Amino acid sequence: MKQMTTISLDVMSGDHGLDTTIPAAINYLNKHEDIFFLLVGDESQIEARVKKYQDVDLTRIKIINASETIKMDESPIHALKNKKESSMRRTVDLVKTGAADGCVSSGNTGALMAIARYVLKTLPSIDRPAIESSLPSIHSHTHMLDLGANVECSATHLLQFAIMGSVLSNAVDDVKNPTVGLLNVGKEIIKGNDQVKEANKLLQASHINYAGYVEGDDIFCGNVDVVICDGFVGNIALKASEGLARLVSTYIKEEFRRNTLAKIAGISAAKVLQSFKDRVDPRVYNGASLLGLNGVVVKSHGSADAYAFEYAVHLAKIEAVKNIPQMIGERLELLQNVKTA
C-alpha cells in the first residue's frame, strides 16, 4: 500500500476561489493514488462542488469547515488578529497539528506569510522566512529567493537564503551539489553595495557551492541552480520576467496576424509555437515556497487557473515527501557545528 501524503488546501482564496481549487484538486486526485486532501472552506459550498464529480474517490477527501475568508487586499496584521476562523488560517493550523503534511493557498501573500510565521514559527537559526520560486532557464529552471517577503536583508539573511535554496534544489531536482549565485549589478569583486559585499564574504567562507556574483541574465541562462537576493530586488526581477513573457507572447501573436502571408506562416509554424509556449508557460512554474518555516507552505498565484493550481499542489506534495523543513534544519545545524568546531 502506498504511503499517503495529506495536503490541506485553502479552497476559498484567490481570484477565482472554488472555481479553480476544486477542479484542480479533483484532477490531481484522479492522477495520483498517494494523495489525501483536506479541503478547507465553506462546508456547504465545497460539498455542492464535490458532488458534481462522479469519478472521484471521495474517501481521499475530507472537508474542513471555515467560516471566514481573507480578502486579497486585507491587511496582514488584521487578518492575523481577527480572522482566526478563516480558510487560510485553518489550512495552516492543520500543518501545525500534524493533520496535514503541507498546505497550499492562493490567498493574500502578506497574510499567508504572517499567519504561517506566527503559527508554524521559523526553524532554529533562521531569522526570516523567504519566498522561493522557479523561473525557466535555458537548461531547465533556476530557483530564486527571496521574491518579496523581505524587502531589506542583512548579509546573514542572504546566507540563510542560500542554504535554504541549496537544500531545496538538491531535494526537488536531485542536484547533488547545487551552485548558488548572489545577484549583483556586475560580476566584478568591486561592484555591489555593502550588504552584497558582506554576503559575498560569508558565502565564500561557507560550505555552500558558491559560484560568486551573477547578473540578471544569469537567472534565465541557467548558469547557476540557485540565485539569491533581497526581496525588493527579487520581486522586481520576478514581475519584470512575467511582463516580458506577456510582451513576447503578444508580439508573436500580432506578427502572425499581420497579413495573409503571416497567417499562413503561423499555421506552418504552429507546432513550434506550441512547443515554445509550453516551455515558457508560467502556469507550470506556479507555486512559491515559504522556506524557513517549521512546515511546508506553498503560495499559489492569486490568478492561477486550475491547471496552474495543480502545479502548486504538486510542489507542496514533493516538499512534504522530501521533508524540506527538516532537511534545511539539518543543514543549518551541520553548518553551525562546523563553524563552532
PLY file of the C-alpha trace (Angstrom):
ply
format ascii 1.0
element vertex 341
property float x
property float y
property float z
element edge 340
property int vertex1
property int vertex2
end_header
0.00 0.00 0.00
1.33 3.43 -0.96
2.24 5.95 1.71
-0.37 8.73 1.70
0.60 12.39 1.72
-2.01 14.71 3.20
-2.22 18.26 1.86
-4.60 20.90 3.21
-5.99 23.29 0.59
-7.37 26.75 1.21
-10.07 26.37 -1.44
-11.80 29.70 -0.83
-8.96 32.14 -1.52
-7.50 33.57 -4.70
-9.14 35.47 -7.54
-11.31 32.51 -8.60
-11.74 30.53 -5.37
-13.73 27.31 -5.71
-13.93 27.62 -9.50
-10.19 26.93 -9.62
-9.27 24.99 -6.50
-11.92 22.25 -6.59
-11.37 21.21 -10.25
-7.61 21.24 -9.62
-7.95 19.07 -6.51
-10.24 16.59 -8.24
-8.00 16.32 -11.27
-4.88 15.84 -9.15
-6.67 13.25 -7.03
-7.52 11.23 -10.13
-3.89 11.32 -11.30
-2.25 10.37 -8.01
-3.21 7.47 -5.76
-0.99 8.56 -2.87
-2.62 11.91 -2.07
-5.26 12.82 0.52
-6.84 16.28 0.56
-8.25 18.33 3.39
-10.45 20.89 1.64
-10.79 23.93 3.89
-13.56 26.48 3.48
-17.32 26.87 3.47
-18.53 23.31 4.01
-21.83 23.59 2.15
-20.26 25.22 -0.90
-17.46 22.67 -1.07
-19.87 19.73 -0.74
-22.03 21.09 -3.55
-19.00 21.38 -5.86
-17.51 17.99 -4.99
-20.82 16.16 -5.54
-20.70 17.14 -9.21
-17.77 14.78 -9.75
-18.86 11.17 -10.04
-15.48 9.65 -10.94
-13.53 10.75 -7.85
-12.54 8.69 -4.83
-14.32 10.64 -2.10
-12.65 8.53 0.59
-9.49 10.57 -0.06
-11.20 13.89 0.61
-12.22 15.43 3.89
-13.93 18.80 4.18
-12.87 21.11 6.99
-15.31 23.94 7.63
-14.05 27.51 7.90
-16.46 30.37 8.40
-14.27 33.24 7.14
-12.22 34.20 4.09
-9.30 36.62 3.97
-9.64 39.17 1.17
-6.81 39.73 -1.29
-6.39 43.37 -0.22
-6.83 42.77 3.51
-4.16 43.94 5.93
-1.93 41.01 7.00
-1.99 42.24 10.61
-5.79 42.49 10.60
-6.07 39.01 9.07
-3.71 37.54 11.65
-5.50 39.09 14.63
-9.12 38.92 13.52
-9.53 36.04 11.06
-8.69 33.01 13.19
-11.57 31.05 11.62
-10.54 31.88 8.06
-9.89 29.16 5.50
-6.27 30.30 5.24
-5.66 30.17 8.99
-7.29 26.78 9.40
-5.31 25.43 6.43
-2.03 26.38 8.14
-3.28 25.18 11.55
-3.70 21.69 10.08
0.02 21.62 9.28
0.84 22.78 12.79
-1.21 19.99 14.42
0.24 17.36 12.09
-3.10 16.62 10.43
-1.58 17.78 7.13
1.93 17.27 5.74
1.79 20.57 3.86
-0.62 23.22 2.64
-1.44 25.41 -0.36
-3.21 28.76 -0.59
-3.86 31.23 -3.42
-4.72 33.97 -0.98
-3.20 37.23 0.19
0.59 36.71 0.21
1.26 39.03 3.13
-1.45 37.42 5.23
-0.24 33.91 4.40
3.32 34.78 5.38
2.20 36.44 8.62
-0.08 33.56 9.59
2.41 30.85 8.63
5.20 32.53 10.55
3.01 33.03 13.64
1.52 29.54 13.64
4.45 27.41 12.47
7.36 29.55 13.69
10.72 29.68 11.95
13.36 26.99 12.05
16.22 27.42 14.54
18.94 29.70 13.10
16.50 31.17 10.55
15.72 34.82 11.21
13.22 35.33 8.40
11.27 33.03 6.08
11.78 33.65 2.36
9.60 33.26 -0.70
11.15 30.97 -3.32
10.01 30.04 -6.80
11.43 28.58 -10.01
11.97 30.58 -13.19
12.55 29.00 -16.62
16.13 28.85 -17.88
17.92 27.60 -20.98
18.78 24.28 -19.35
15.77 23.77 -17.10
14.88 26.24 -14.36
16.51 28.39 -11.71
15.44 28.60 -8.07
15.30 32.19 -6.86
14.78 33.74 -3.45
13.75 35.99 -1.82
10.91 37.13 -4.08
9.25 39.68 -1.85
8.95 38.59 1.77
11.95 40.59 2.97
12.46 43.97 1.32
15.51 44.70 3.44
18.01 41.96 4.27
21.33 41.66 6.04
24.27 39.65 4.72
23.40 36.91 7.22
19.86 36.68 5.85
21.26 36.21 2.34
23.47 33.40 3.62
20.42 31.73 5.15
18.53 32.11 1.85
21.45 30.44 0.07
21.34 27.47 2.43
17.59 27.06 2.02
17.73 27.38 -1.77
20.58 24.89 -1.99
18.71 22.32 0.10
15.55 22.76 -1.97
17.38 22.38 -5.28
19.14 19.28 -4.00
15.92 17.67 -2.78
13.46 18.67 -5.50
15.73 18.47 -8.55
18.12 15.79 -7.28
21.08 18.09 -7.93
23.95 16.67 -5.89
25.76 19.92 -5.15
23.69 22.90 -6.38
25.56 26.02 -7.45
24.46 29.24 -5.79
24.90 32.76 -7.21
24.48 36.11 -5.47
22.59 38.60 -7.64
24.58 41.80 -8.21
24.97 44.68 -10.66
28.13 43.08 -12.03
30.46 40.12 -11.52
33.48 42.19 -10.63
34.52 41.95 -6.98
34.45 45.74 -6.55
30.79 46.07 -7.53
27.74 45.97 -5.28
26.53 47.65 -2.12
27.88 46.93 1.37
25.19 44.32 2.05
26.05 42.31 -1.06
29.81 42.58 -0.49
29.46 41.34 3.07
27.19 38.49 1.96
29.78 37.55 -0.65
32.39 37.11 2.10
30.05 34.96 4.20
29.17 32.77 1.23
32.81 32.31 0.27
33.56 31.13 3.81
30.60 28.72 3.89
30.43 25.12 2.69
27.87 26.02 0.02
28.83 25.50 -3.64
29.05 29.24 -4.15
29.67 30.45 -7.72
30.08 34.14 -6.86
28.23 37.13 -8.24
25.68 36.67 -11.03
23.74 39.23 -13.06
20.11 39.35 -14.13
20.63 37.44 -17.38
22.19 34.53 -15.49
18.78 33.77 -13.98
17.49 32.67 -17.38
20.76 31.42 -18.86
20.84 28.70 -16.22
24.44 29.36 -15.18
23.63 28.52 -11.55
20.97 26.39 -9.85
20.03 28.98 -7.22
20.03 32.78 -7.29
19.70 34.73 -4.06
18.88 38.38 -3.43
16.79 40.54 -1.13
13.02 40.62 -1.59
12.98 44.10 -3.12
15.25 43.13 -6.00
13.77 39.65 -6.31
10.18 40.81 -6.63
11.10 43.34 -9.30
13.02 40.69 -11.23
10.07 38.29 -10.97
7.46 40.81 -12.12
9.75 42.03 -14.92
10.12 38.46 -16.22
6.34 37.93 -16.11
5.80 41.17 -18.03
8.43 40.24 -20.61
6.79 36.85 -21.16
3.45 38.56 -21.87
5.16 41.08 -24.17
6.87 38.37 -26.25
3.66 36.35 -26.48
1.66 39.41 -27.59
4.23 40.43 -30.20
4.37 36.93 -31.71
0.57 36.77 -31.99
0.41 40.23 -33.57
3.08 39.40 -36.16
1.37 36.20 -37.28
-1.94 38.06 -37.61
-0.48 40.97 -39.58
-1.47 39.74 -43.06
-2.43 36.65 -45.04
1.15 35.52 -45.64
1.94 35.89 -41.96
-1.14 33.83 -41.05
-0.05 31.06 -43.43
3.43 31.14 -41.90
1.83 30.94 -38.47
-0.11 27.81 -39.45
3.05 26.09 -40.70
4.88 27.06 -37.50
2.03 26.03 -35.19
3.86 23.07 -33.65
7.00 25.08 -32.99
4.98 27.90 -31.45
3.05 25.49 -29.24
6.30 23.92 -28.07
7.68 27.37 -27.26
4.51 28.26 -25.38
4.70 25.05 -23.33
8.31 25.73 -22.34
7.69 29.26 -21.09
4.13 28.76 -19.81
4.15 30.50 -16.41
1.49 28.11 -15.14
3.96 25.22 -14.94
6.11 27.33 -12.62
3.21 28.24 -10.35
3.85 27.72 -6.67
6.11 29.73 -4.40
7.58 28.01 -1.36
7.67 29.78 2.01
11.03 28.47 3.18
12.44 28.64 6.71
9.26 27.58 8.49
8.53 24.52 10.63
6.22 23.18 7.95
5.53 23.08 4.21
3.60 26.09 2.92
3.16 26.83 -0.79
1.68 30.02 -2.18
-0.15 29.72 -5.50
-0.56 32.78 -7.70
-3.83 34.52 -6.92
-4.93 34.50 -10.57
-3.92 30.87 -11.18
-6.31 28.67 -13.13
-6.95 25.03 -12.24
-4.04 23.83 -14.40
-1.61 26.16 -12.62
-3.01 25.38 -9.16
-2.24 21.71 -9.73
1.44 22.55 -10.06
1.39 24.35 -6.71
-0.26 21.30 -5.16
2.38 19.01 -6.67
5.16 21.22 -5.32
3.67 21.01 -1.82
3.49 17.24 -2.13
7.15 16.94 -3.19
8.32 19.18 -0.36
6.24 17.23 2.15
7.52 13.85 0.94
11.13 15.09 0.97
10.52 16.85 4.32
12.21 20.05 3.17
11.91 21.86 6.56
13.76 19.03 8.30
16.45 18.96 5.60
17.01 22.71 5.92
17.18 22.39 9.71
19.75 19.59 9.48
21.88 21.55 7.01
21.83 24.61 9.25
22.78 22.51 12.27
25.66 20.93 10.33
27.00 24.31 9.27
26.65 25.59 12.83
28.65 22.62 14.16
31.36 23.16 11.55
31.56 26.84 12.47
31.97 26.12 16.19
34.36 23.16 15.79
0 1
1 2
2 3
3 4
4 5
5 6
6 7
7 8
8 9
9 10
10 11
11 12
12 13
13 14
14 15
15 16
16 17
17 18
18 19
19 20
20 21
21 22
22 23
23 24
24 25
25 26
26 27
27 28
28 29
29 30
30 31
31 32
32 33
33 34
34 35
35 36
36 37
37 38
38 39
39 40
40 41
41 42
42 43
43 44
44 45
45 46
46 47
47 48
48 49
49 50
50 51
51 52
52 53
53 54
54 55
55 56
56 57
57 58
58 59
59 60
60 61
61 62
62 63
63 64
64 65
65 66
66 67
67 68
68 69
69 70
70 71
71 72
72 73
73 74
74 75
75 76
76 77
77 78
78 79
79 80
80 81
81 82
82 83
83 84
84 85
85 86
86 87
87 88
88 89
89 90
90 91
91 92
92 93
93 94
94 95
95 96
96 97
97 98
98 99
99 100
100 101
101 102
102 103
103 104
104 105
105 106
106 107
107 108
108 109
109 110
110 111
111 112
112 113
113 114
114 115
115 116
116 117
117 118
118 119
119 120
120 121
121 122
122 123
123 124
124 125
125 126
126 127
127 128
128 129
129 130
130 131
131 132
132 133
133 134
134 135
135 136
136 137
137 138
138 139
139 140
140 141
141 142
142 143
143 144
144 145
145 146
146 147
147 148
148 149
149 150
150 151
151 152
152 153
153 154
154 155
155 156
156 157
157 158
158 159
159 160
160 161
161 162
162 163
163 164
164 165
165 166
166 167
167 168
168 169
169 170
170 171
171 172
172 173
173 174
174 175
175 176
176 177
177 178
178 179
179 180
180 181
181 182
182 183
183 184
184 185
185 186
186 187
187 188
188 189
189 190
190 191
191 192
192 193
193 194
194 195
195 196
196 197
197 198
198 199
199 200
200 201
201 202
202 203
203 204
204 205
205 206
206 207
207 208
208 209
209 210
210 211
211 212
212 213
213 214
214 215
215 216
216 217
217 218
218 219
219 220
220 221
221 222
222 223
223 224
224 225
225 226
226 227
227 228
228 229
229 230
230 231
231 232
232 233
233 234
234 235
235 236
236 237
237 238
238 239
239 240
240 241
241 242
242 243
243 244
244 245
245 246
246 247
247 248
248 249
249 250
250 251
251 252
252 253
253 254
254 255
255 256
256 257
257 258
258 259
259 260
260 261
261 262
262 263
263 264
264 265
265 266
266 267
267 268
268 269
269 270
270 271
271 272
272 273
273 274
274 275
275 276
276 277
277 278
278 279
279 280
280 281
281 282
282 283
283 284
284 285
285 286
286 287
287 288
288 289
289 290
290 291
291 292
292 293
293 294
294 295
295 296
296 297
297 298
298 299
299 300
300 301
301 302
302 303
303 304
304 305
305 306
306 307
307 308
308 309
309 310
310 311
311 312
312 313
313 314
314 315
315 316
316 317
317 318
318 319
319 320
320 321
321 322
322 323
323 324
324 325
325 326
326 327
327 328
328 329
329 330
330 331
331 332
332 333
333 334
334 335
335 336
336 337
337 338
338 339
339 340
